[in-house]
Amino acid sequence: MINFDETKIVENGKFIYQQREKIEGIADRIFDKKFDLLLFTSSGGSQAMLDPFAFYIRHMSKLQTENILSADLMLGACNRIGTGTVAFMTSKSGDTAETVAAARWLKEKGVYLVSVIGKENSLLEEISDDAIVYGEGRPQELVFYLMIGRILYRNGDFDSYPKFADELKGLAYALAQVRKQADEKCRQYALEYHKEPYNIWIGSGDLWPTAYSYSMCVLEESQWIRTKSVSSPEFFHGTLELLEEDVCTTLLLTEGVTREQDERVKAFAMQHTKKLTCFDCKDYELPGISDEFRYLLSPVVMAAVLQRISKNIEEITGHSLEIRRYYRKENY
């Protein structure tokens, strides 16, 4: 396997998990302050990483939640912001322009702000009431599994959270095994499809943000590959008409509550294109993780799978994932 270091992957996960007490302490402070809205807001792929947690809250509890891009938030996309709002934000750099602007805007409205950031001493950390710095730690979602899981537990919505949180200690190791299981298929996928002129990526529920962000942040931004992303239910309201036998179509199947939407897409697409690839979370073993929690982990399982496409495709194309033409290169 190219560009794969299992020891480093496990150490990265350990770095975040070692902050469990701090993360759960933040969750307890949030719960004890009697909030009336949990808001998830950031930009680009960071927002996509947050979105599944709003999804889980809606499906597991009656707690009020919103997930909104920071740029939209400041233009009035949520009319419930107030002193009872708790906002969660994330940024790898800690200086993403729209995210930082939204953080300042939220603080002016008396919002309690919790940020998860890749770098210490950033603008976003300075503005926030509480912050977790993950550095090289991965997956960043681990912070939110612990934080949001703890809030749901305190609210009486997730009684098995203590067991879940204990098992998350081995999440990074489990995801390393997923990468090994997925690599051969992902390398073949990259070899076969890296020159496709047009790609359709599809997902639902907690994997819709993954389909959206992978197609945008990796295939488009990092590899300059033309890609259309669409959610499984919306696929049948327009995009299905573009399916022909030579159209490259990639479907991500969740283990969550919306899986039947993915199965519907799969049944249709199998009849109309010879270039359908399905990446199914059910196909991958997660050592150390109980089956009862798999429905919560589809985003990180699929991220591990898709990373093996990324690592292989940059080697096959000779196009580094770090190359940009415009992003943070020009003023816009």
VEXSE-438043 format. One line per field, with one value per residue (C-alpha): y, z negated, x; residue in three letters. Coordinates in steps of 0.02 Angstrom, whole numbers, plus 50000, padded with zeros to 5 digits. Each point is the difference from the previous one (the first is absolute). Layout:
% residues N
north = (Y:...)
up = (Z:...)
east = (X:...)
aa = (ALA:...)
//
This chain:
% residues 332
north = (50000:50169:50141:49897:50000:49902:50051:50184:49977:49919:50134:50137:49923:49982:50185:50046:49863:50056:50160:49903:50072:50178:49970:49923:50143:50124:49896:50004:50189:50017:49889:50085:50173:49957:50040:50011:49972:49900:50080:49923:50128:50007:50001:49875:49828:50052:50029:49831:49920:50082:49965:49816:50052:50112:49852:49884:50126:50014:49812:49959:50141:50149:50123:50147:50008:50091:49974:50148:50060:50148:50112:49968:50018:50181:50039:49948:49813:49964:50106:49910:50063:50069:49987:49822:49943:49890:50002:49868:50051:49917:50056:49913:50166:50096:50150:49953:50171:49962:49892:50131:50136:49893:49965:50186:50028:49863:50066:50171:49913:49918:49825:49872:49947:49833:49974:49851:50059:49929:50133:50076:50187:50034:50140:49878:49933:50178:50041:49838:49964:49822:49918:49833:50002:49836:50038:49844:49902:49903:49973:50172:49926:49909:50165:50017:49818:50030:50174:49976:49823:50064:50135:49871:49887:50140:50035:49818:49962:49888:49885:49894:50148:49946:49834:50090:50125:49861:49909:50159:49981:49873:50095:50053:49822:49937:50130:49949:49825:50072:50085:49834:49912:50135:50035:49875:50052:50184:49985:49911:50134:50137:49910:49975:50167:50138:50063:50000:50164:50001:49915:49983:49972:49951:49977:50021:50051:50002:49957:50137:50125:49874:49981:50189:50041:49863:50049:50184:50004:49854:49964:50180:50104:49882:49902:50116:49858:50055:49928:50017:49954:49965:49924:49832:50066:50148:49888:49952:50180:50045:49917:49828:50066:50016:49815:49910:49840:50093:50127:49972:49989:49975:49958:50005:49887:50046:49883:50134:50031:50060:49843:49955:50160:49938:49829:50081:50093:49842:49900:50135:50039:49817:49998:50156:50014:49878:50114:49989:49979:49974:50031:49922:50028:49826:49922:50051:49920:50117:49903:50055:50091:49921:49976:50106:50156:49974:50107:50151:49971:49998:50171:49951:49826:50073:50135:49864:49908:50153:50053:49847:50067:50166:49923:49891:50128:50129:49868:49942:50174:50079:50142:50034:50028:50158:50092:50144:50127:50124:49946:50111:50054:50147:50126:49957)
up = (50000:50048:49874:49856:49824:49879:49849:50042:50027:49829:49916:50081:49929:49830:49997:50012:49885:49864:49993:49961:49824:50064:50142:49885:49878:50136:50040:49817:49992:50155:49931:49831:50076:50065:50185:50120:50166:50055:50157:50114:50114:50099:50181:50140:49949:49817:50007:50084:49855:49876:50092:49948:49818:50028:50093:49851:49878:50105:50008:49821:49900:49996:49970:50118:50129:50159:50121:50111:50101:49913:50153:50006:49812:50002:50136:49891:50034:49819:49904:49833:49950:49824:49829:49983:50155:49993:50162:50055:50128:50076:50107:50038:50015:49870:50116:50134:50046:50000:49845:49900:50056:49946:49832:49966:50058:49884:49850:50026:49978:49836:50071:49906:50125:50003:50134:50058:50083:50083:49940:49831:49966:50149:50025:49979:49835:49937:50036:49929:49824:50009:50125:50038:50102:50092:50091:50098:49910:50107:50027:49947:49987:49844:49905:50048:49968:49822:49980:50082:49935:49823:50023:50066:49853:49875:50085:49982:50186:50008:49849:50077:50025:49864:50091:50167:49934:49926:50166:50092:49921:50137:50142:50086:50000:50069:50139:50044:50029:50110:50106:50024:50046:50126:50083:50143:50056:49982:50100:50140:49996:50015:50144:50096:49973:49972:50179:50005:50074:49885:49835:49894:49812:49895:49814:49872:49820:49900:50158:50110:49926:50038:50182:50016:49917:50082:50173:49964:49890:50073:50177:50050:49890:49984:50163:50117:50049:50056:49879:49960:49825:49959:49853:50024:49985:50115:50129:50060:50031:50141:49998:50047:50177:50024:49974:50154:50012:50001:49861:49849:49848:49820:49860:49814:49896:49818:49857:49930:50010:50181:50073:50095:50103:50054:50041:50112:50095:50016:50073:50131:50045:50025:50144:50087:49986:50016:49895:49831:49847:49828:49841:49860:49816:49962:50096:49874:49834:49851:49871:49823:50045:49955:50139:49903:50034:50183:50054:49925:50083:50186:50030:49926:50076:50172:49976:49966:50157:50110:49934:50088:50165:49962:49958:50155:50122:49963:50032:50160:50070:49934:49938:49817:49887:49940:50168:50020:50139:49911:49822:49879:50151:50054:49919:50024)
east = (50000:50069:50006:49931:50071:49892:50103:49977:49813:49981:50106:49895:49842:50081:50042:49816:49936:50121:49896:49840:49984:50019:49877:49870:50027:49955:49845:49948:50020:49893:49864:50000:49978:49826:50019:49853:50092:50151:50072:50131:50080:50163:50057:50032:50059:50002:49812:49977:50094:49880:49837:49979:49996:49850:49924:50027:49927:49842:49979:50047:49922:49882:50142:49990:50140:50051:50145:50038:50150:50082:49985:49812:49979:50055:49872:49854:49987:49950:49875:50024:50172:50008:50079:49934:50094:50154:50099:50125:50130:50152:50146:50163:50093:49901:49996:49871:49930:49814:50011:50096:49879:49852:50083:50016:49821:49937:50096:49920:49833:50050:50023:50106:50132:50093:50132:50101:50160:50155:50123:50036:49983:49888:49875:49857:50068:50021:49818:49929:49939:50066:50116:50078:50160:50026:50163:50044:49864:49877:49859:49940:49825:50058:49988:49817:49956:50058:49927:49831:49986:50025:49866:49877:50043:49969:49834:49945:50010:50155:50009:50137:50116:50125:50027:50011:50126:50107:50002:50049:50172:50033:49916:50161:50064:49834:50006:50177:49933:49862:50134:50089:49838:49954:50166:49996:49826:50042:50161:49908:49865:50132:50086:49838:49915:50129:49980:49810:49933:49848:49959:49843:50021:49849:49964:49863:49972:50161:50099:49929:50126:50137:49948:49987:50165:50102:49940:50031:50154:50097:49944:49963:50115:50147:49994:49902:49883:49826:49874:49816:49941:49818:49908:49917:49821:50034:50083:49827:49950:50117:50171:49933:49971:50188:50033:50065:50100:50167:49965:50112:49886:50058:49878:50041:49887:49972:49958:49886:49814:50001:50079:49841:50023:50172:49933:49870:50136:50104:49857:49966:50181:50045:49877:50065:50190:50142:50109:49914:50110:49924:50099:49898:50042:49930:50144:50132:50039:50025:50101:49963:49838:49833:49873:49875:50105:50041:49852:50088:50168:49962:50081:50169:49996:49966:50130:50129:49948:50003:50170:50069:49931:50085:50168:49998:49931:50134:50134:49915:49971:50160:49889:50034:49850:50087:49998:49878:49975:49887:49955:50097:50102:49893:49885:49817)
aa = (MET:ILE:ASN:PHE:ASP:GLU:THR:LYS:ILE:VAL:GLU:ASN:GLY:LYS:PHE:ILE:TYR:GLN:GLN:ARG:GLU:LYS:ILE:GLU:GLY:ILE:ALA:ASP:ARG:ILE:PHE:ASP:LYS:LYS:PHE:ASP:LEU:LEU:LEU:PHE:THR:SER:SER:GLY:GLY:SER:GLN:ALA:MET:LEU:ASP:PRO:PHE:ALA:PHE:TYR:ILE:ARG:HIS:MET:SER:LYS:LEU:GLN:THR:GLU:ASN:ILE:LEU:SER:ALA:ASP:LEU:MET:LEU:GLY:ALA:CYS:ASN:ARG:ILE:GLY:THR:GLY:THR:VAL:ALA:PHE:MET:THR:SER:LYS:SER:GLY:ASP:THR:ALA:GLU:THR:VAL:ALA:ALA:ALA:ARG:TRP:LEU:LYS:GLU:LYS:GLY:VAL:TYR:LEU:VAL:SER:VAL:ILE:GLY:LYS:GLU:ASN:SER:LEU:LEU:GLU:GLU:ILE:SER:ASP:ASP:ALA:ILE:VAL:TYR:GLY:GLU:GLY:ARG:PRO:GLN:GLU:LEU:VAL:PHE:TYR:LEU:MET:ILE:GLY:ARG:ILE:LEU:TYR:ARG:ASN:GLY:ASP:PHE:ASP:SER:TYR:PRO:LYS:PHE:ALA:ASP:GLU:LEU:LYS:GLY:LEU:ALA:TYR:ALA:LEU:ALA:GLN:VAL:ARG:LYS:GLN:ALA:ASP:GLU:LYS:CYS:ARG:GLN:TYR:ALA:LEU:GLU:TYR:HIS:LYS:GLU:PRO:TYR:ASN:ILE:TRP:ILE:GLY:SER:GLY:ASP:LEU:TRP:PRO:THR:ALA:TYR:SER:TYR:SER:MET:CYS:VAL:LEU:GLU:GLU:SER:GLN:TRP:ILE:ARG:THR:LYS:SER:VAL:SER:SER:PRO:GLU:PHE:PHE:HIS:GLY:THR:LEU:GLU:LEU:LEU:GLU:GLU:ASP:VAL:CYS:THR:THR:LEU:LEU:LEU:THR:GLU:GLY:VAL:THR:ARG:GLU:GLN:ASP:GLU:ARG:VAL:LYS:ALA:PHE:ALA:MET:GLN:HIS:THR:LYS:LYS:LEU:THR:CYS:PHE:ASP:CYS:LYS:ASP:TYR:GLU:LEU:PRO:GLY:ILE:SER:ASP:GLU:PHE:ARG:TYR:LEU:LEU:SER:PRO:VAL:VAL:MET:ALA:ALA:VAL:LEU:GLN:ARG:ILE:SER:LYS:ASN:ILE:GLU:GLU:ILE:THR:GLY:HIS:SER:LEU:GLU:ILE:ARG:ARG:TYR:TYR:ARG:LYS:GLU:ASN:TYR)
//
